[in-house]
Amino acid sequence: IISSKLNFSNIPSKKISICMSFKNHTKDLKISKTQAFIVFLISFHRGIPGKKCGTIILTAEELSNCRDSGTMQFCANKLDKKDFFVLLVILSCIGNHDFIGDFTTSYRELARGQSQFNVYEVINTKKKMKKKKYVNSGTVTLLSFSVESEFTFLDYIKGGTQINFTVAIDFTASNGNPSQSTSLHYMNPYQLNAYAMALKAVGEIIQDYDSDKMFPALGFGAKLPPDWRVSHEFPLNGNIENPYCNGIEGILEAYHQSLKTVQLYGPTNFAPVVNHVARYAAAVQDGSQYFVLLIITDGVISDMAQTKEAIVNGAKLPMSIIIVGVGQAEFDAMVELDGDDIRISSRGKLAERDIVQFVPFRDYMDRTGNHVLSMARLAKDVLAEIPDQFISYMKSRGIKPNPAPPPYTPPGHTHHHTQI
């Protein structure tokens, strides 16, 4: 049993209009198209200043094989006067409220929409048994009813949507000299550093959703040879024309090579790499591709205003950003970019949707030194929001998944029908 609550106040005593949307936090309620009956138990409370007003509680049974969510609007007329009004779509009564009556309907009836069939008499059985001239305790009329199918992240993947993974690594001087063991970039021959662990943990899962396993890998905050200019958007493999690396191992190899050739410098600017991915995402907005940028950083961001603007613009595109903070720095700015508590804005414009997930790596270090467990926990939390962010983009653009192709049948395993 799942339930949802909608609050309302200052309701006129004899007529109300109620809009109900079946929701269970992150997913819509599923209603059987053939047999799930909805029972409405009704009681009333007029909106009196200073007093608590009524609540609508919606409860129904979730069915696993239904993808439809229903939204309906009712109008109640000439209901018996009571102290409370609570509309319950429920299997049993909740709370101590004055009962007006109930009625029962089904999906099939509701699907007819506004019609003579969807004007319901509210009946109080006890009152009906006591009073011979009893007709009803009011009526409830269906004003509208709509149903839409819900799709999952997996539906889109099965339909061919590609996840494009890009990694951006912080090469600022605050990481420390890579040749020293105190550096966050130190390459211990026996153990991965925090950057490599974060990259491997997230990348090895995301790469399974990318068919060619070729990933662009970027660095920022370093001086590059031969002229030693600072760059905030350089390819780890040194190839500007083709920054793609072969799999996660290819990214790790390019990362290690970069540490030997570039000079760690600064400042810590995110906007260039965010805009880099945004340019690619802007070119493919038909639902066939979705872009995920992983930024691994150690420090306080230097271009907060520009990054906010880049994220607000990116929120309109098929992309998500994961930020993993390594080291012991304060990451207040990263939490702000995450936008879970307060949606980020730029130039007075709110981000259309939340596309950033931030986690501090130190929170996932296992005390026993079990790095496999640390990486598994990190990957789980870092990737937790991607499916919802992905769906929010597709839904906002009205993009439905393509049908999944038929299962692959190996050559020589075709079925032949023998006629007798």
N, C-alpha and C positions, 0 to 999 in steps of 0.2 A: 504494500500500500504506500503510495506516495502522495504528498499533499503540497499545496501552494496557498499563500494567503494574499489577499488584496484588501487594503483598508479603504474605507470611505467615510465621509461625514456630511452633516447638514443635509440629510435626505428628506424630501417632502413626505408628509405622512401618508399620502395615498397613492403615490406613483413614483416608481424608480426606474432607472435604466442602468443595466449592469452589463459591462463588457468583460467577458472571461476568456483568458488565454491559458491553455493548459501548459504549465511549465513545471519542471522539476530541477530547479537551479540551472544546470548547464544543458539539460536535454529536455525536449518536449515530451509531453505525455503521449503514450501510444494508445489509441482506441481501436478496438476491434470493429471491423466494418460490418460484421454480421450479428454479433450477439452481446457485446458489452452494454449492459443497461445502466443508465445513470439515474440515480435517485436524488431528487431535490427535496430537502427538508427546509422549510421556510419559517422564520419568525422575524419580528420587526422591532427596530429602535429608532425613534425620531431623533434628528440632530438637535440636541439641546446644548447651548453654550456651557462650557465648564464640565460637561459630563462625557464619559467615554462613549464613542459611537461604535457602530457594528463592524463586523469583519466578515469578509467572504472567504470561506475555506473550500478549496477544491480538492477532492480526493477521488482517486479511481485506481483501477488495477492496471498495471503495466503488462502489455503483451509483447513477447520478444519478436514475433514475426511481422510486426506492423511498423511501417516507416512514416505513418501519417500523423500530423499534429492538427488538432482542430481548434479554431477560434470561433466563438459564438457570442451573440449579443441578445439579451432578453429584456423584456419590459414587463414589470409586474403591475397589475391594476386592481384596485379595490380590495386589497388584502385586509383581513381582520386586523383591528388595531391592537397592537401588543407593545410590550415594553422594549423588546429587542427585535432587530431584524438580522438574521444570519442565514445566508444561503449556503447550503452544504451539498456538495456533490460527493456523497460519502456512503459507506455501508452501515454506519452506526452513528448515532447522535453524539456530538461532542459538546460538553459544557451544559450549564444549567440555564437554558433559554426557554422563553414561552413559545410553545410549539403552535404554529399556524396550520400547517398541513404539508402534504407532499404530492408529488406526481412522478411518474416513471416514463422515460422515453428511451429510444434506442438510436444508434447511429443511423440506421436506415431512415427513420422518421426525420431526424435532424437534417439529413442530407437533402431532403425535399426543399429546405429553405423556408422562407416566409410564406405560409399558406394556411388554409383552414385546418390542416392536419397538425399544425404546430402551435395551436392555442390550447394550453393545458389548464384544466381546472385543478385548483389546489384543494385537496380533500383532507379534512381532519376526521379520521375514522371514529374517534370517540364522540365527537360532536354529532356526527351523522347518526350514530346509534341512539343518541339521546333525543335529538330533535327530528321530528317527522318531516317538517317543512324545510329541512336543511338542504341547500343546493350546493354551495361550495364556500370556500373561504377566500375567494378571489381567483384571478386567472394570471397565468404567465404566458406571454407571447414571444415566440422566437422572432427576433428582428433580422438576424443574419447568421449564416453559418458558412465557414470556409475551411477547406482542408488543403494542406500542402505537404508534399513528401520531404522527408529529411534525408540527407546523404551523409555518409561518414568519410573520414579521411581515406580509409581503405578503398571506398568506392571509386574515388578519383584516381588513386594509384593503380587500381585494377583497370581503370579506363584509359590508362596511358600517361597520366600527368607525371612529368619528371621533376624530381627535386634536385636543384642545382646548388651544390655546396661550395662556398668560398671561405677561406680562412685568412685572417689578418693578424699578424703577430707584432707585438710592441718591441721595438728595438731602441728604446730610449735609454739614456745613460743611468737612470735611476735603478735599472735592473742589476747594475754592478758589472765589473769586468768579467766576461765569460771565461777567462782563463783561471779565475779564482773560485774556490769552492763555495764562497759566500754568495756568489752571483746566482740569480734566478735562472740565468741562461747557462750555468755551468754544465758541461757535458761529462757527467760521471760515467765511466765505462761500464759500471755495474748497475746503474739505476737511471731511469728516465727522470729528467727534471720536471718541474711543475708545468711548464709550457707543453712539453712533449706528452705528458700524461693527460692533460686537458684535451689536447688535440686528438690523441688516440682514442680517448674515452668517447668523445662526441662523434668524431669522424667515422669511426668503425661502424657505428649504427646508421648514421645518415648515408654512408656510401652504398648501403644495400638498396636505397631508393633511387639510385642514379645508375642508369644502364651502362654508360661508358667508363665510369670510374675515373674520369679525368677532371681534376679540380684546380681552379685558379688559386694560387697561394700568394699573398701579398705581405709586405712588411711596411712599417711606418716608424718615423722618428730617428732615422739613421742617416749618416753621410755616406755617399756612394762614390766608389772610384769611377773614373780617374780624376774627376774635377772636385770631388768631395763636397758636393752640394747636398743639403738636407732634402730628403724625400719622405713624403707621407703616403706614398702609394707606389711601392716598387715591387717587381716580381721576385719572389725568392729564388727562382731558378735563373735569374739574370736575363731572361728573354722577354723583352717588352712586347714583342709581336705575339708570343705564345707563352703566357704565364701558367699554362696548365701542367699539373704534376700527375703522375700515374699512381692513383690510389693514395691511401694515407701514408704508406711507406715512402712514396715518392715525395710527399710534402715534407715528411720528417728529414729525408735526405737533403732536400733543397734548403730547409731551415738550418741544418747543421753546416752546410756549405756557406750560407749567408753570414753566419756568425764568424767565419774565418776571413771574410772579405770586406764587410762593411764596418763602419765605426759607429758605435752606439752614441746617440746624441739627444735630440729633443726638438721641440716640445712634444707633448702627447696629444696629437690631433686625430680625432675619429672621423670627422666629416668627409675627408677625401675618400676613405675606403667605403663609407656608407654610400656616398654618391656614386662611387665606382660600380657597386652592385646595383644601385637604383637605375643606372643607365641601361643595364642589361634587362632588368625587370620591366622597365618602361616600354621596351621593344616587344615584349611578349605578354600581353594582358588578356589572352583568350582562354586561359585556364589550362593550357598545355604544359606550362612550366611554372615552377614556384622556386624562389631563391632564398637560401638560408646563409646568412653571413655569421661566422664565428669570429669574434674579436677576443683575443687573449691579451690582457694588459696587467701591468703592475701598479699603475699610478693614478694620480689625480689628473683628470682630463683638462686640457688647456683651452680647447675651443668649444666650450659648452654651448654658447649661443648658436654657433654654426651647426653643431651636431644636432641640437634640438630641431633646428629648421630642416636639416636633412632627414631626420626621423619623421617629422610631421609630413613632409613630402613623400617619404617612403611608405607611410601608412596607407596611401592611396594605391600602392603597387603590390604585386604578388611577391612580397618578401617579408622575412622575419630576421631579427638580429638577436644573437646570443652573445652575451658578454660574460667572460669568466675572468674574475679578478684573482691574480696570484700575488703572493707575498703578504706583508703585514700592513699595507697602507690603509688609510681610511677611504672607504668607497661610497661616501654619502652621495656623491654626484651620480654614481652608477645606479644607486637605488632610486634616485630621482628619474633617471632615464628609463628605468624599468616600468614606471607608470602604473604599478598595481594599485597604489593608494590614491595618487592624483594623476590623472591623464596629462601627459606633457603637452605643452603648447609652445608656439613660436609666433611672434608678432601678433599676439592676440588670437591666434587660430589654434584650436584644439586638434590633436591627432585624431584622424577618423577612426582608428582602432588601435589597440595595444599590440605592438609588434616586437617589443624588447623584453628579453628575459635575462636578468643578471643573477649570478651566483658567485660568492667568494669561495675560491678553491680550498682555503684553509678549513672551512666548515666540513669538508668531506674527507679530510685526512684521517685515516683510521689509526687509532692510538697504538695498535699492535704492529703497525707497519705493513699491514696487508693492502698493498697498492691496487690489487685487482678489485678488492671490495670497494676501495675509495673511488676508483674509476667507474665502477658499476653504479654506485649511488649518485655520483656526479652526473653521469649520462642520463639517469632516470629523471632527475629534477630539472636538468638543463633542457631536456627535450619534451618535458611534460606539457608545455604550452603550445608547441608547434602545431599539433593537429587542430586545436581550437582556433588559433590564429589563421591557419590555412583555410578552415571552413568559413571563418568570418569574412575573408576576402571573397571566396567563391559565392557565398550567399549574398553579399552586398552587391555583387555584379550580376546576380542571376545566372551564374554559370553552373550547369548541371554536368555530372560526369558522363563521359562516353561509355557506351555499353562495354562490358568486359569481353575480350576476344574469347572464342571457344577454346577449351583446354587443348594443349598441344598433344598431338598423337604422333609418336615416333614412326619413322618410315618402316613399313613391314608389319605394322600393328593395326592396319585398317580393318574394319569389320566388313566381311562379305556376307551378303544375304543369299542363301541358297533356296532356289525355288524348287518345290517338290510337286 
